[in-house]
Amino acid sequence: MNFFLSIIDSLVSFVQRNPLTTLVILFLALCAPALLKGIAIVILYILMGLILLVVGLMLLFRWRIYKMRRQMEEQFGRGGFDPRQGGFGSSFTQEEPRRGRREGEVRVHRTSDAPEKRVSSDVGDYIDFEEEKN
């Protein structure tokens, strides 16, 4: 019973807020029912189109998330997240013992020969100074 009362209350509040729209709808219902039927069908198609658009966007979003998850699984290995193995998969932790590195060992490789000094030696003056205590 409360459900029907809430529907009636919402209809009454709509009529109170939009009296001109309500008069136009009543006029169309009495004088041109075919036109009112056409307007109702257009509104119905618009609502159905919006619902289909929302459902389509939700499916597209879920497909994109699935695709990204599959790509990350392929990139990090199929092992999933395991904190005992150092994170996603085991590819990062298994590579280091195969290379013969010990834990904590750091190797530095020089990638290019950069010049020692980028500014020529004849630029600027050298000023000799001494610190004094007051």
URUR-V807126 format. One line per field, one symbol per residue. ss: DSSP state (H for helix, E for strand, - for the rest). A space follows every 10 residues. Layout:
ss=???
//
This chain:
ss=-HHHHHHHHH HHHHHHH-HH HHHHHHHHHH H-HHHHHHHH HHHHHHHHHH HHHHHHHHHH HHHHHHHHHH HHHHHH---- EEHHH-EE-- HHHHHHHHH- ---------- ---------- ---------- ----
//
